[in-house]
């Protein structure tokens, strides 16, 4: 049982604004801090609430805590709230700071994702204070609760560990406890309590899945096999990124797997028990497909326990024994998936502890909504979330929205503001009525240019400038030869027809480029930047050198995502290039599949990389 002293109980000020930025603590975990500087802990315990109030007040109005000042300096703006998610005093009591579901403000920007991927927990002590057993126990209890019940990732690190440029001693005397595992609670990461062996399945709604475009029911009793996969990517991959790839790049109706498992043993519902998958050629109806999120060698004991437990549950539900298989074992599936570690494990009979499985309760914190608009509001049949955010900003909304493709309360408020401004029902749903009213209002049209049905000339000029056009265009809303040349330049850069007409195709390519793309010039030249972009996508070292390892990774990528059936020998020839051309054509490249490695194929590859579709 975890007791947390709420904000109202310790007398918190209301935040100036609430930070609804992306927050995905299941990717990372927890960062431990101290207050820094001399003696800060207080006695008796009745004074600890006042200390928390002082930290909030300093952060919001009178400068920053020493811990924060070390990496920001006093020139940074004051905080909108206390920057820590939780605080623990020397007596072991836990205080709610920003609390659950809100990104930290304390972990800094030197390490990518430090604030968005980690909770921030402060020990209420200074550099010269001694660590008390009660504080250690309180931090351990809090960390276990965050990991077991609130979706935090497995890493528990010190503030110094996410400071990759400058140095800090934070969390001071707490750091040895970070290093020796004193804050790790037994059972962490299973989604259950610290003394429970139960594994939990998180539903599509809980992880924020986009709705499927189409479904095909399959009776569970008709299943004959159980197939193990791996994502062949980092363990930090989110469910939504995998679903986006399957739906947007592969053109599938949904995420391909029936279920997915992460390193902490959490199980995520994909297509579920009763729908046809898209995980293995020829076996999508007959086999339940379960994917481990990670690469070969990343699978933990708890992850393998989760997969084995899902196998036993599948057999129970089917009413008969299912064949244990892995992706590359199935006929017609020439692939290394699920990697050497899991392949050997399946061949050895999938030995692992079988645990009870149950559906998770409401405690899991889902990821922020992506550009589909699913599970967080919005409507994207007419224009993407990014395009909605851009349109809101284009009409003068203040403060301007971040054009990040993530739906949240700020974007919802902005869309409602725009709807009021253009004279339609302010319901936050950008459908055809809003689109028509927006264009009629002037957001999508202004005279003088060849095409402004999607965005005004001024917004075309701004977009051209934002991508680095030089010399920059005057953003004056007037069409002329300079603007026409700039739009054609942008179209070439984002990989669409350079005709100077900013229509839906250009709009789509532009947002794909700024949201997910590699930022390549589409010139048909296989230069260093293009090579590095391919290496990043395919998982080899992005050094710009096109050697055997990089070529092998390309062949592997085509095998995994295109069922190409290539020999992964690092010596590509016509067969590899035909597979590449076929794969690119699935996204509309229109190449002749002739096995020739030339400018047309390279240009199509650059387009696909720019649009996040490779």
C-alpha positions as MATLAB code, in Angstrom:
seq = 'XXXXXXXXXXXXXXXXXXXXXXXXXXXXXXXXXXXXXXXXXXXXXXXXXXXXXXXXXXXXXXXXXXXXXXXXXXXXXXXXXXXXXXXXXXXXXXXXXXXXXXXXXXXXXXXXXXXXXXXXXXXXXXXXXXXXXXXXXXXXXXXXXXXXXXXXXXXXXXXXXXXXXXXXXXXXXXXXXXXXXXXXXXXXXXXXXXXXXXXXXXXXXXXXXXXXXXXXXXXXXXXXXXXXXXXXXXXXXXXXXXXXXXXXXXXXXXXXXXXXXXXXXXXXXXXXXXXXXXXXXXXXXXXXXXXXXXXXXXXXXXXXXXXXXXXXXXXXXXXXXXXXXXXXXXXXXXXXXXXXXXXXXXXXXXXXXXXXXXXXXXXXXXXXXXXXXXXXXXXXXXXXXXXXXXXXXXXXXXXXXXXXXXXXXXXXXXXXXXXXXXXXXXXXXXXXXXXXXXXXXXXXXXXXXXXXXXXXXXXXXXXXXXXXXXXXXXXXXXXXXXXXXXXXXXXXXXXXXXXXXXXXXXXXXXXXXXXXXXXXXXXXXXXXXXXXXXXXXXXXXXXXXXXXXXXXXXXXXXXXXXXXXXXXXXXXXXXXXXXXXXXXXXXXXXXXXXXXXXXXXXXXXXXXXXXXXX';
ca = [
       0.000    0.000    0.000;
       1.463    3.366   -1.041;
       0.413    6.492    0.838;
       1.008    9.738   -1.016;
       0.521   13.187    0.484;
      -1.510   15.008   -2.140;
      -0.932   18.528   -3.413;
      -3.966   19.783   -1.531;
      -2.715   18.193    1.673;
       0.695   19.870    1.569;
      -0.759   23.159    0.333;
       0.418   23.371   -3.269;
      -0.136   26.465   -5.354;
      -2.063   25.836   -8.571;
       0.238   25.582  -11.594;
       0.476   28.601  -13.869;
      -0.288   26.251  -16.767;
      -0.395   22.476  -17.035;
       2.269   20.822  -19.183;
       0.524   18.444  -21.581;
       3.714   17.677  -23.500;
       4.417   14.086  -24.570;
       5.102   11.850  -21.583;
       6.116    8.203  -22.014;
       7.771    7.019  -18.768;
       7.430    3.373  -19.813;
      10.257    4.083  -22.289;
      12.769    5.036  -19.586;
      11.872    4.892  -15.917;
      12.789    7.130  -12.978;
      15.485    9.778  -12.351;
      16.533   10.368   -8.734;
      17.453   13.885   -7.501;
      18.428   15.638   -4.291;
      17.865   19.277   -3.415;
      21.557   20.095   -3.458;
      23.647   22.547   -1.468;
      24.397   22.199    2.241;
      21.786   21.035    4.748;
      18.192   21.036    3.502;
      16.312   18.272    5.318;
      14.205   19.390    8.239;
      12.897   18.186   11.589;
      10.361   17.614   12.962;
       8.354   15.875   10.247;
       5.611   18.490   10.562;
       7.953   20.967    8.791;
       8.450   18.832    5.660;
       5.288   20.088    3.936;
       6.579   23.649    4.302;
       9.843   22.567    2.660;
       7.923   21.192   -0.334;
       5.953   24.456   -0.557;
       9.225   26.395   -0.507;
      10.637   24.320   -3.383;
       7.508   24.920   -5.444;
       7.517   28.639   -4.685;
      11.196   29.025   -5.581;
      10.711   27.106   -8.811;
       7.693   29.142   -9.878;
       8.425   32.646   -8.612;
      11.806   33.288   -7.027;
      14.339   31.345   -9.035;
      15.151   27.678   -9.002;
      16.251   24.976   -6.596;
      20.000   24.476   -6.589;
      19.592   21.104   -8.309;
      17.754   22.772  -11.202;
      19.934   25.890  -11.190;
      22.988   23.722  -11.850;
      21.864   22.878  -15.345;
      19.579   25.768  -16.302;
      21.129   28.898  -14.835;
      19.057   31.748  -13.485;
      18.449   33.129  -16.975;
      15.913   30.415  -17.734;
      12.199   31.203  -17.343;
      10.570   30.326  -14.068;
       8.720   27.012  -13.937;
       4.969   26.724  -14.330;
       4.932   24.293  -11.398;
       7.216   22.320   -9.133;
       9.476   20.456  -11.580;
       9.470   17.049   -9.824;
       6.777   14.388  -10.102;
       7.216   13.235   -6.502;
       9.334   14.114   -3.466;
      10.360   11.954   -0.481;
      11.368   13.402    2.878;
      13.920   12.057    5.386;
      11.051   10.504    7.353;
       9.986    8.386    4.364;
       6.781   10.247    3.427;
       5.969   10.673   -0.276;
       4.677   14.016   -1.568;
       2.862   14.517   -4.865;
       4.635   17.068   -7.063;
       3.477   17.189  -10.659;
       2.211   13.701  -10.018;
       1.275   11.029  -12.513;
       0.667   11.627  -16.217;
       2.620   14.908  -16.452;
       6.114   15.117  -17.881;
       8.927   16.103  -15.571;
      10.558   19.492  -15.714;
      13.600   18.519  -13.644;
      15.639   16.085  -15.731;
      17.025   18.527  -18.287;
      17.441   18.538  -22.045;
      20.993   17.220  -22.389;
      19.862   13.630  -22.845;
      17.062   13.184  -25.415;
      13.842   12.118  -23.730;
      15.071   12.788  -20.192;
      11.930   14.720  -19.264;
       9.493   12.934  -21.564;
      10.647    9.381  -20.779;
      11.319    9.507  -17.012;
       9.590   10.419  -13.796;
      11.599   12.807  -11.599;
      11.802   11.877   -7.895;
      13.535   14.193   -5.419;
      14.919   13.209   -2.045;
      14.337   16.199    0.258;
      17.955   16.489    1.383;
      20.950   18.649    0.696;
      24.472   17.679   -0.300;
      25.621   17.622    3.333;
      22.648   15.755    4.794;
      22.902   12.072    5.622;
      20.663    9.573    3.906;
      18.132    8.051    6.275;
      16.850    4.464    6.044;
      13.331    5.896    6.000;
      14.083    7.967    2.883;
      15.602    4.948    1.110;
      12.568    2.844    1.982;
      10.206    5.599    0.825;
      11.968    6.039   -2.523;
      12.056    2.263   -3.046;
       8.342    1.969   -2.301;
       7.568    4.840   -4.664;
       9.728    3.410   -7.475;
       8.141   -0.010   -7.115;
       4.661    1.502   -7.259;
       5.491    3.561  -10.331;
       6.956    0.539  -12.108;
       4.510   -2.114  -10.990;
       1.257   -0.211  -11.215;
       1.800    3.013  -13.144;
       3.745    1.917  -16.203;
       7.215    3.326  -15.452;
      10.103    1.674  -17.281;
      12.778   -0.437  -15.635;
      15.605    2.105  -15.415;
      16.310    3.892  -12.135;
      19.139    6.389  -12.671;
      20.608    9.470  -11.075;
      20.307   12.995  -12.403;
      24.008   12.820  -13.279;
      23.284    9.881  -15.612;
      21.074   11.994  -17.897;
      23.505   14.910  -17.922;
      25.506   14.076  -21.044;
      27.162   17.476  -21.619;
      27.744   19.179  -18.281;
      28.455   17.714  -14.850;
      26.295   17.519  -11.754;
      26.792   15.730   -8.448;
      23.041   15.233   -8.146;
      21.663   13.129   -6.482;
      24.681   13.411   -4.173;
      24.690   10.907   -1.315;
      21.672    9.155   -2.836;
      23.706    8.123   -5.881;
      25.373    5.051   -4.285;
      21.886    3.769   -3.504;
      20.949    4.236   -7.170;
      24.018    2.288   -8.250;
      23.655   -0.630   -5.836;
      19.985   -1.245   -6.623;
      18.607   -0.144   -3.257;
      15.650    1.547   -4.961;
      14.620   -1.547   -6.927;
      11.603   -3.358   -5.536;
      11.218   -7.079   -6.176;
       8.797   -7.882   -8.999;
       9.076   -4.452  -10.625;
       7.869   -4.238  -14.188;
       5.304   -7.056  -14.198;
       2.388   -4.691  -13.929;
       1.420   -6.399  -10.669;
       2.102   -5.653   -7.045;
       5.568   -6.300   -5.611;
       4.564   -9.687   -4.213;
       2.425  -10.843   -7.129;
       3.322  -13.207   -9.973;
       0.365  -12.124  -12.070;
       1.112  -10.761  -15.545;
      -1.209   -8.223  -17.105;
      -2.535   -7.586  -20.596;
      -2.982   -3.917  -21.460;
      -5.867   -3.299  -23.819;
      -5.754   -1.351  -27.067;
      -7.587    1.490  -25.367;
      -4.970    1.642  -22.622;
      -2.005    1.971  -24.980;
      -3.878    4.328  -27.295;
      -4.284    2.197  -30.421;
      -5.636    3.666  -33.617;
      -8.870    2.033  -34.794;
      -8.402   -0.776  -37.309;
      -9.375   -0.012  -40.898;
     -10.788   -3.509  -41.327;
     -11.108   -6.739  -39.312;
     -11.516  -10.427  -40.122;
     -12.833  -12.571  -37.242;
     -11.238  -15.970  -36.581;
     -12.640  -18.516  -34.137;
     -10.094  -19.183  -31.419;
     -10.801  -22.904  -31.682;
      -9.596  -22.851  -35.302;
      -6.081  -21.833  -34.303;
      -3.442  -24.514  -34.702;
      -0.211  -22.727  -33.817;
       1.494  -20.033  -31.766;
       4.241  -17.994  -33.475;
       6.980  -15.965  -31.759;
       8.329  -12.806  -33.424;
      10.593   -9.934  -32.503;
      10.339   -6.308  -33.595;
      14.060   -6.220  -34.465;
      14.281   -2.708  -33.098;
      15.147   -0.982  -29.824;
      13.348   -2.042  -26.667;
      12.151    1.562  -26.427;
       9.854    1.201  -29.449;
       6.339    2.267  -28.580;
       3.261    0.298  -29.524;
       1.983    3.215  -31.540;
       5.192    3.538  -33.571;
       4.916   -0.125  -34.554;
       1.237    0.282  -35.403;
       1.957    3.424  -37.430;
       4.610    1.581  -39.439;
       2.311   -1.336  -40.168;
      -0.634    0.855  -41.163;
       1.064    3.782  -42.864;
       4.155    2.228  -44.431;
       2.943   -1.311  -45.072;
      -0.631   -0.318  -45.802;
      -2.052   -2.925  -43.412;
      -5.404   -2.515  -41.711;
      -3.906   -2.557  -38.207;
      -0.848   -3.544  -36.200;
       0.113   -6.991  -37.460;
       0.560   -8.992  -34.247;
      -2.104  -10.447  -32.012;
      -0.130   -9.481  -28.905;
       3.194   -7.838  -28.028;
       5.456   -8.219  -24.977;
       8.088   -5.822  -23.632;
      11.204   -6.457  -21.553;
       9.320   -5.909  -18.296;
       6.802   -8.647  -19.088;
       3.920   -6.350  -19.896;
       1.600   -7.801  -22.533;
      -0.159   -5.515  -24.994;
      -3.247   -6.346  -27.011;
      -2.672   -6.029  -30.755;
      -5.356   -7.686  -32.853;
      -6.248   -9.855  -29.883;
      -7.475  -13.439  -29.645;
     -10.307  -13.346  -32.141;
      -9.020  -11.537  -35.252;
      -6.839  -12.545  -38.178;
      -3.300  -11.194  -37.866;
      -0.784   -9.912  -40.399;
       2.376  -11.310  -38.862;
       3.418  -14.300  -40.998;
       2.768  -15.293  -44.592;
       0.275  -18.145  -44.798;
      -0.266  -18.349  -41.026;
      -2.282  -15.290  -40.106;
      -5.515  -17.215  -39.668;
      -4.066  -20.385  -38.169;
      -1.518  -18.954  -35.751;
      -1.577  -16.485  -32.874;
       1.381  -14.122  -33.401;
       3.150  -12.681  -30.358;
       5.978  -10.174  -30.843;
       8.764   -9.399  -28.386;
       9.659   -5.695  -28.563;
      13.436   -5.674  -29.011;
      16.349   -7.232  -30.824;
      18.048  -10.599  -30.503;
      19.553  -10.904  -27.042;
      17.192   -8.367  -25.448;
      14.557  -10.843  -24.246;
      14.477  -10.982  -20.436;
      13.366  -13.870  -18.247;
      10.136  -12.051  -17.418;
       9.479  -11.396  -21.123;
       9.940  -15.078  -21.972;
       7.749  -15.967  -19.016;
       5.052  -13.683  -20.447;
       5.299  -15.254  -23.906;
       5.169  -18.787  -22.495;
       2.243  -17.844  -20.259;
       0.410  -16.446  -23.292;
       1.055  -19.710  -25.123;
      -0.521  -21.708  -22.288;
      -3.491  -19.349  -22.181;
      -3.904  -19.643  -25.971;
      -3.974  -23.441  -25.680;
      -6.584  -23.221  -22.922;
      -8.754  -20.899  -24.979;
      -8.415  -22.972  -28.160;
      -9.216  -26.165  -26.306;
      -6.235  -28.057  -27.721;
      -2.445  -27.931  -27.856;
      -1.050  -25.377  -30.296;
       2.199  -25.934  -32.155;
       5.077  -23.810  -30.857;
       6.624  -21.998  -33.826;
       8.700  -18.960  -34.687;
       8.411  -16.694  -37.720;
      11.300  -18.073  -39.779;
      10.171  -21.656  -39.094;
       6.894  -21.242  -41.001;
       6.723  -22.336  -44.672;
       7.260  -19.451  -47.059;
       8.703  -17.175  -44.376;
      12.420  -16.787  -45.092;
      13.471  -14.505  -42.255;
      15.792  -14.393  -39.238;
      12.838  -13.385  -37.062;
      12.719  -13.741  -34.051;
      16.528  -13.674  -33.858;
      18.973  -16.249  -32.570;
      18.025  -15.942  -28.883;
      14.288  -16.526  -29.218;
      14.707  -18.975  -32.097;
      16.835  -21.236  -29.912;
      14.420  -20.737  -27.036;
      11.433  -21.895  -29.093;
      13.431  -24.812  -30.520;
      14.183  -25.833  -26.924;
      10.478  -25.898  -26.056;
      10.031  -22.348  -24.675;
      11.175  -23.126  -21.102;
       9.963  -20.412  -18.704;
       7.875  -19.904  -15.596;
       4.154  -19.988  -16.376;
       2.340  -17.218  -14.514;
      -1.328  -16.284  -14.198;
      -2.532  -13.659  -16.672;
      -5.238  -11.067  -16.185;
      -6.386   -7.907  -17.918;
      -4.811   -4.808  -16.399;
      -6.862   -2.332  -14.460;
      -7.015    1.376  -15.143;
      -3.668    2.169  -13.529;
      -1.598    2.030  -16.725;
      -0.662    5.400  -18.226;
      -1.113    5.227  -22.010;
       1.241    6.972  -24.439;
       0.307   10.394  -25.822;
      -1.902   10.320  -28.882;
      -0.184   10.278  -32.248;
      -1.213   11.961  -35.470;
      -4.090    9.575  -35.994;
      -6.085   11.486  -33.437;
      -7.159    8.172  -31.930;
      -7.872    7.688  -28.260;
      -7.337   11.332  -27.420;
      -9.897   13.218  -29.459;
      -9.715   14.931  -32.762;
     -10.591   13.863  -36.264;
      -8.090   13.268  -39.039;
     -10.123   12.092  -42.002;
      -9.783   15.569  -43.574;
      -6.368   16.707  -42.352;
      -3.727   15.333  -39.989;
      -3.287   16.618  -36.445;
      -0.122   18.407  -37.585;
      -2.063   20.149  -40.360;
      -4.774   21.151  -37.895;
      -2.165   22.613  -35.549;
      -0.582   24.523  -38.423;
      -3.975   25.874  -39.487;
      -4.774   27.053  -35.950;
      -1.438   28.870  -35.770;
      -2.014   30.328  -39.236;
      -5.114   32.157  -38.003;
      -3.172   33.799  -35.171;
      -3.784   31.525  -32.192;
      -1.682   32.503  -29.161;
       0.287   30.955  -27.670;
       1.019   29.067  -30.865;
       0.615   25.300  -30.774;
       3.573   22.982  -31.181;
       3.206   21.400  -34.622;
       4.093   17.940  -33.329;
       1.226   15.761  -34.569;
       0.218   14.892  -30.980;
      -3.375   15.431  -29.953;
      -3.960   16.788  -26.502;
      -5.947   19.406  -24.561;
      -3.955   22.287  -26.040;
      -4.630   21.206  -29.618;
      -8.271   20.524  -28.777;
      -8.622   24.047  -27.376;
      -6.916   25.497  -30.441;
      -9.195   23.687  -32.877;
     -12.273   24.819  -30.933;
     -10.943   28.399  -31.052;
     -10.518   28.136  -34.827;
     -14.004   26.680  -35.221;
     -15.480   29.621  -33.324;
     -13.469   32.001  -35.465;
     -14.652   30.503  -38.779;
     -18.247   30.090  -37.603;
     -18.876   26.375  -37.099;
     -19.777   24.251  -34.081;
     -16.797   24.244  -31.719;
     -16.671   20.508  -31.009;
     -12.934   19.980  -31.552;
     -13.576   17.623  -34.506;
     -12.081   18.775  -37.799;
     -14.460   17.316  -40.331;
     -15.615   18.471  -43.785;
     -17.690   21.306  -42.302;
     -14.725   22.788  -40.473;
     -12.536   22.380  -43.550;
     -15.022   24.198  -45.785;
     -15.529   27.008  -43.278;
     -11.763   27.340  -42.778;
     -11.160   27.695  -46.504;
     -14.047   30.142  -46.912;
     -12.685   32.215  -44.049;
      -9.416   32.581  -45.911;
      -7.252   30.025  -44.184;
      -7.072   27.952  -47.301;
      -7.320   30.518  -50.052;
      -5.944   33.859  -51.100;
      -5.833   35.393  -54.505;
      -2.890   35.703  -56.828;
      -1.370   32.209  -56.808;
      -1.870   29.076  -58.816;
      -3.252   26.890  -55.961;
      -4.280   27.856  -52.439;
      -7.041   25.372  -51.693;
      -4.908   23.716  -49.009;
      -2.860   26.585  -47.571;
      -2.600   30.298  -48.204;
       0.310   31.796  -50.125;
       1.737   33.283  -46.932;
       1.722   29.885  -45.292;
       3.340   28.346  -48.369;
       6.072   30.970  -48.139;
       6.569   30.290  -44.443;
       6.794   26.539  -45.054;
       9.410   27.054  -47.754;
      11.469   29.186  -45.390;
      11.106   26.686  -42.550;
      12.815   24.026  -44.651;
      15.862   26.232  -45.141;
      15.257   27.948  -48.476;
      17.817   30.634  -49.237;
      17.427   33.471  -49.760;
      14.315   33.344  -47.607;
      11.043   34.414  -49.192;
       9.193   37.472  -48.012;
       6.114   36.180  -46.182;
       3.760   38.703  -47.738;
       0.993   36.547  -49.249;
       1.840   37.749  -52.767;
       2.502   35.184  -55.490;
       5.373   35.762  -57.868;
       8.310   34.042  -59.566;
      10.333   33.879  -56.338;
       7.519   32.146  -54.439;
       6.867   29.793  -57.343;
      10.542   28.815  -57.395;
      10.502   28.306  -53.630;
       7.451   26.055  -53.729;
       9.008   23.977  -56.505;
      12.169   23.697  -54.408;
      10.144   22.516  -51.419;
       8.261   19.991  -53.545;
      11.539   18.536  -54.775;
      12.831   18.369  -51.221;
       9.796   16.540  -49.822;
       9.533   14.184  -52.781;
       6.437   15.226  -54.688;
       5.854   16.560  -58.203;
       7.608   19.950  -58.484;
       4.857   21.771  -60.389;
       4.473   24.787  -58.120;
       0.903   23.751  -57.250;
       0.436   23.320  -53.502;
      -2.360   20.794  -53.433;
      -3.225   17.848  -51.172;
      -0.278   15.755  -52.427;
       2.214   18.482  -51.534;
       0.536   19.058  -48.174;
       0.699   15.357  -47.335;
       4.332   15.034  -48.437;
       5.281   18.181  -46.527;
       3.867   16.975  -43.220;
       5.277   13.487  -43.693;
       8.653   15.141  -44.214;
       8.581   17.373  -41.139;
       6.930   14.771  -38.869;
       8.905   11.624  -39.612;
      11.207   12.171  -42.551;
      14.931   11.909  -43.075;
      15.290   15.379  -44.553;
      17.076   14.229  -47.707;
      17.383   16.062  -50.995;
      15.756   13.828  -53.617;
      18.527   13.853  -56.193;
      19.004   10.182  -57.085;
      22.505   10.219  -55.611;
      23.411    7.563  -53.022;
      25.532    9.900  -50.929;
      26.564    9.941  -47.295;
      23.325   11.405  -45.909;
      21.175    8.908  -47.805;
      23.379    6.026  -46.682;
      23.141    7.154  -43.060;
      19.342    7.426  -43.316;
      19.149    3.856  -44.653;
      21.497    2.658  -41.906;
      19.363    4.248  -39.194;
      16.181    2.645  -40.478;
      17.784   -0.753  -41.020;
      19.611   -0.819  -37.688;
      23.266   -0.685  -38.727;
      25.832    1.860  -37.532;
      25.048    5.214  -39.214;
      28.589    5.978  -40.334;
      27.856    6.777  -43.993;
      29.999    3.862  -45.202;
      28.129    1.432  -47.468;
      29.915   -1.772  -46.518;
      28.872   -5.432  -46.195;
      27.252   -4.959  -42.762;
      25.074   -2.128  -44.069;
      24.145   -4.092  -47.177;
      23.280   -7.112  -45.050;
      21.079   -4.929  -42.830;
      19.201   -3.714  -45.931;
      18.613   -7.303  -47.014;
      17.442   -8.146  -43.507;
      15.083   -5.159  -43.490;
      13.540   -6.261  -46.775;
      13.158   -9.810  -45.465;
      11.488   -8.707  -42.238;
       9.150   -6.099  -43.685;
       8.753   -7.274  -47.273;
       8.979  -11.079  -46.982;
      11.643  -10.805  -49.689;
      13.272  -14.199  -49.075;
      16.774  -12.838  -49.727;
      20.031  -14.494  -48.751;
      21.528  -12.049  -46.243;
      25.082  -12.194  -47.541;
      25.980   -8.499  -47.653;
      26.499   -8.708  -51.417;
      23.351   -7.279  -53.011;
      22.639   -7.892  -56.653;
      19.608   -7.817  -58.957;
      17.524   -9.959  -56.566;
      18.027   -7.476  -53.721;
      17.272   -4.506  -55.951;
      14.149   -6.152  -57.336;
      12.999   -6.760  -53.753;
      13.757   -3.120  -52.926;
      11.828   -1.866  -55.951;
       8.874   -4.102  -55.105;
       8.922   -2.852  -51.517;
       9.029    0.797  -52.630;
       6.215    0.217  -55.124;
       3.990   -0.907  -52.256;
       4.079    2.748  -51.177;
       3.298    4.017  -54.671;
       6.784    4.575  -56.122;
       5.795    3.316  -59.595;
       9.221    1.830  -60.362;
       9.933   -0.689  -63.079;
      10.991   -3.841  -61.224;
      14.125   -4.551  -63.258;
      16.747   -5.115  -60.539;
      18.726   -2.078  -61.690;
      20.325    0.134  -59.042;
      20.114    3.590  -60.510;
      18.884    7.159  -59.962;
      15.176    6.273  -60.250;
      15.384    3.624  -57.521;
      17.559    5.834  -55.316;
      15.151    8.769  -55.733;
      12.222    6.548  -54.757;
      14.213    5.331  -51.746;
      14.962    8.936  -50.720;
      11.272    9.814  -51.066;
      10.295    6.858  -48.868;
      12.873    7.805  -46.226;
      11.705   11.421  -46.243;
       8.099   10.356  -45.782;
       8.865    7.824  -43.037;
       7.636    4.966  -45.222;
      10.687    2.704  -45.504;
];
